[in-house]
Amino acid sequence: MIKFILNNKEVNTAEPCGSLLLDFIRYNQHLTGTKIGCREGDCGACTVLIGDLKNNTLRYRSFTSCLTPLGNIHGKHVVTIEGINMNDLMPIQQCMSDASATQCGFCTPGFVVSLAGFCLSKKEATPQNAVAAIDGNICRCTGYKSIERAAGRISELMQQRGDEDILEFVVDNKILPLYFAGIKDRLKTLLLQLNGELSKHGTSIQFAGGGTDIYVQRPEELKEAGIKFLYNEDVLKGIRKVGNKCFIGPSATVTDLQESEVIQEYFPNFNKQVKLISSTPIRNMATIAGNFINASPIGDFTIFFLALDAMLVLSDSNERREVPLRELYKGYKTLDKRPEEFIEQIWFQLPDEKTRFNFEKVSKRTHLDIASVNTAISITVDDGIITGAHLSAGGVGPVPKFLERTSLMLIGNSVTEAVVIEAVDVAQTEIHPISDARGTAVYKRLLLSQLIKAHFITLFPQLNMEELFGSNMGLVAD
């Protein structure tokens, strides 16, 4: 049985754990305010809030219910648009109405729920953060300026909170219904009732994290599959520093990285870089290990951690072995991993004061899109000489690529325009892009060349941009 609180009532269901929350909400519970749109996590029409207790703190995040299996909401609080409705328009809905921010209304519930998530977050109440909360919601008819105005008014409302507890503020000011005040205690009681693992259905067992990729690919197959849900296992969570190493639980999400003091300290540009990756609801759901195991040639965090020379601890629950991330990929969607193995731990050496890191990505849309080409670099310079380099690239071959020859070529050289151009030339010999919907092979070669130069311009601004970008790009015809 799966048990959780849906809006203001406790729900017990024997539906398969692999069933999608969206379908359960609409077809089992008949809550049709949550809409069916893309079923790929792109449009945001199916957005819900999911609250869970962490260290005695109730935390809410927005999720796309079209990619959320029931197994991942066991013991949590799920909030649909019906769960934030009141007798009259509540303040978020009123702001949307006053700003003329709705037209056909199909997408509006998703926007309202995402903005309710902003009101429940600890983020500073700025218009920018309010707009960022709806970066996973698409509107096809109203026009975004009116929605932005509504978000701005909501941020002004939240600025009145000061140091008051978030839940107390939103309840006292009738931003959200009164029942929210009692959810924390109700979840505590519910969690005491839950014991052991979820029941498994079917004969084959497979692992699932956030589900943001596999539920796009094969939702019907997964509905009845026997799934081991890793998303909620506390032993697979957490981000911590031990000595000069960072250890990341494989079920840590992108948002967990954003909120980590360790990541913020050692990667000060992380929040800026992560805006190029996905959307707020997907970042709330997607696990780092899932990004690795999906084995997409353009997986953003695979490329990110390849440049950090990350190590993986694989386990079958009996034996463990350590594999460098760059050795995990044997071919397109082919891994050095047995079916019964899962990632138990991820770790990498934290950069020291002589090491610099950068991530770059180009896609057809700036936000909420997969990359045409992405790349990352970690480079160590001591007394003007490069003593360490790890360069990675995606979208340029059948697997996420660690550019080994290019990385080795950089070591021992000074950081000069000539060395950067030589590195670009070497990189061209290591890649094998194909022409597809994301661009031609020649275009992808050009992109990687430009992005490698962008790494160096960003990290070493003393370099001459005109000399770098005016040079021969070193393109190699396929």
HUFEN-V202422 format. One record per pair of residues at least 24 apart in sequence whose C-alpha atoms are under 7 Angstrom apart, sorted by the first residue. I is the first residue (numbers start at 0). GAP is how many residues later the second one is. D is the distance in Angstrom with one decimal. If there is no record, write none. Layout:
<<I GAP D> <I GAP D>>
This chain:
<<1 72 5.5> <2 71 5.5> <2 72 5.7> <3 69 6.8> <3 70 5.6> <3 71 4.7> <3 72 5.1> <3 73 6.0> <4 71 6.2> <4 72 4.7> <4 73 6.1> <5 71 6.0> <5 72 4.8> <5 73 6.1> <6 71 6.0> <6 72 4.9> <6 73 6.7> <6 76 4.6> <7 75 6.9> <7 171 6.7> <15 185 6.7> <15 207 6.4> <15 208 6.1> <16 52 6.5> <16 53 5.1> <16 54 4.6> <17 51 5.2> <17 52 6.1> <17 53 6.3> <17 204 5.6> <17 205 4.2> <17 206 6.2> <17 207 6.7> <18 50 5.4> <18 51 5.8> <18 204 4.7> <19 45 7.0> <19 46 6.2> <19 47 6.5> <19 48 5.6> <19 49 4.5> <19 50 5.9> <20 44 5.3> <20 45 6.6> <20 47 5.6> <20 48 5.7> <20 49 5.5> <21 24 6.9> <21 43 4.8> <21 44 5.1> <32 48 6.1> <32 49 6.7> <32 76 6.6> <33 46 6.6> <33 47 6.7> <33 75 6.7> <38 27 5.2> <39 26 6.9> <39 27 7.0> <39 176 5.4> <40 25 6.6> <40 26 6.6> <41 94 6.5> <42 93 6.5> <42 94 5.3> <42 95 5.0> <43 66 5.7> <43 92 5.5> <43 93 4.2> <43 94 6.3> <44 62 5.0> <44 64 6.9> <44 65 4.7> <44 92 6.8> <45 64 6.0> <46 63 5.0> <46 66 6.5> <46 67 6.9> <47 30 6.9> <47 31 5.6> <47 32 5.1> <47 65 6.2> <48 29 5.8> <48 30 4.9> <48 31 6.8> <48 64 6.9> <48 68 6.6> <49 26 6.7> <49 27 5.5> <49 28 4.7> <49 29 6.3> <50 25 5.8> <50 26 4.8> <50 27 6.5> <51 24 5.1> <51 25 6.4> <57 126 6.2> <59 57 6.6> <59 60 6.5> <59 61 7.0> <60 56 6.0> <60 223 6.6> <61 52 6.1> <61 55 6.0> <61 219 5.0> <61 222 6.9> <62 218 4.7> <62 219 6.8> <62 221 6.8> <62 222 6.7> <63 217 6.1> <66 144 6.0> <66 145 5.7> <66 148 5.6> <67 143 6.4> <70 158 6.6> <71 157 7.0> <71 159 6.5> <71 160 6.7> <74 112 7.0> <74 115 6.4> <74 116 5.9> <75 111 6.8> <80 28 5.9> <80 32 6.1> <83 92 5.8> <83 93 6.1> <85 91 6.7> <89 85 6.0> <90 84 5.6> <91 62 6.5> <94 55 5.1> <94 58 6.6> <94 59 6.9> <95 51 6.8> <95 54 5.2> <98 47 5.5> <98 50 6.3> <98 51 5.5> <99 46 6.1> <100 41 6.3> <100 45 4.8> <100 46 4.8> <100 49 6.9> <101 40 5.8> <102 38 6.6> <102 39 5.4> <106 32 6.0> <109 27 6.7> <110 26 6.2> <118 39 6.7> <119 46 6.2> <119 47 6.9> <124 30 5.1> <124 33 5.8> <124 34 5.4> <125 29 5.5> <126 24 6.5> <126 25 4.6> <126 28 5.5> <129 25 6.1> <132 147 6.3> <134 144 5.7> <134 145 6.4> <135 143 4.9> <135 144 6.0> <135 145 6.3> <199 26 4.9> <199 27 6.3> <200 24 5.9> <200 25 4.6> <201 24 4.9> <208 42 6.5> <208 78 6.2> <208 81 6.1> <209 75 5.0> <209 76 4.9> <209 77 5.7> <211 70 6.9> <211 74 5.9> <235 108 6.5> <243 105 6.0> <243 106 5.6> <244 102 6.7> <244 103 5.6> <244 104 4.5> <244 105 5.3> <245 101 5.4> <245 102 5.6> <245 103 6.3> <245 104 6.1> <246 99 5.8> <246 100 4.4> <246 101 7.0> <247 97 6.3> <247 98 5.1> <247 99 6.0> <248 96 5.4> <248 97 6.3> <249 37 6.7> <249 38 5.8> <249 39 4.7> <249 93 6.2> <249 94 6.3> <249 95 5.8> <249 96 6.4> <250 36 5.1> <250 37 6.5> <250 38 6.4> <251 35 5.4> <251 36 6.2> <252 30 6.5> <252 31 6.2> <252 32 6.2> <252 33 5.4> <252 34 4.3> <252 35 5.9> <253 29 4.9> <253 30 6.4> <253 32 6.4> <253 33 6.5> <253 34 6.8> <254 28 5.5> <254 29 5.3> <265 85 6.9> <272 86 6.6> <275 90 6.4> <275 91 5.5> <276 90 6.7> <276 91 6.5> <277 89 6.6> <277 90 4.4> <277 91 6.3> <278 89 5.6> <288 54 6.6> <294 38 5.3> <294 104 7.0> <295 37 7.0> <295 103 6.8> <295 104 7.0> <296 97 5.5> <296 98 5.6> <296 100 6.7> <296 101 5.7> <296 102 4.4> <296 103 4.4> <297 73 6.1> <297 75 7.0> <297 76 6.8> <297 96 4.5> <297 97 5.0> <297 102 6.3> <299 74 6.9> <301 98 6.9> <302 72 6.2> <302 73 6.2> <302 89 5.8> <302 90 6.1> <302 91 6.4> <302 97 6.4> <303 55 6.7> <303 72 5.6> <305 86 6.0> <305 96 6.4> <306 69 5.7> <306 70 5.2> <306 71 5.6> <306 83 4.9> <306 84 5.3> <306 85 5.5> <307 40 6.4> <307 70 6.3> <307 82 6.9> <308 39 6.5> <309 36 6.8> <309 37 5.7> <309 38 4.7> <310 35 5.8> <310 36 5.4> <310 37 6.1> <311 31 6.5> <311 33 5.9> <311 34 4.8> <311 35 6.7> <312 30 5.8> <312 31 5.5> <312 32 5.0> <312 33 6.4> <313 27 6.1> <313 28 5.6> <313 29 4.6> <313 30 5.6> <314 26 5.1> <314 27 5.5> <314 28 6.3> <314 29 6.0> <315 24 5.5> <315 25 4.3> <315 26 6.4> <325 76 6.2> <328 70 6.4> <330 67 6.6> <330 68 6.2> <331 66 5.0> <331 67 5.6> <353 26 5.4> <353 27 5.7> <353 28 6.4> <354 24 5.5> <354 25 4.1> <354 26 6.5> <355 24 6.3> <355 103 6.8> <357 97 6.1> <359 91 6.5> <371 66 5.1> <371 67 6.8> <372 71 6.4> <372 74 6.7> <372 75 6.6> <383 30 5.7> <383 31 6.9> <384 27 5.9> <384 28 5.5> <384 29 4.6> <384 30 7.0> <385 24 6.6> <385 25 5.0> <385 26 5.4> <385 27 5.6> <385 28 6.0> <386 24 5.3> <386 25 6.0> <394 38 6.7> <395 35 5.5> <395 36 5.6> <395 37 4.1> <395 48 6.8> <396 34 6.0> <396 35 4.9> <396 36 4.9> <402 24 6.8> <402 27 6.7> <415 47 6.9> <416 46 6.5> <416 51 6.0> <419 33 6.8> <423 25 5.5> <423 28 6.8> <424 49 5.4> <427 47 6.9> <427 48 6.7> <441 35 6.9> <444 30 6.4> <445 27 6.9> <445 29 6.7> <448 24 6.5>>
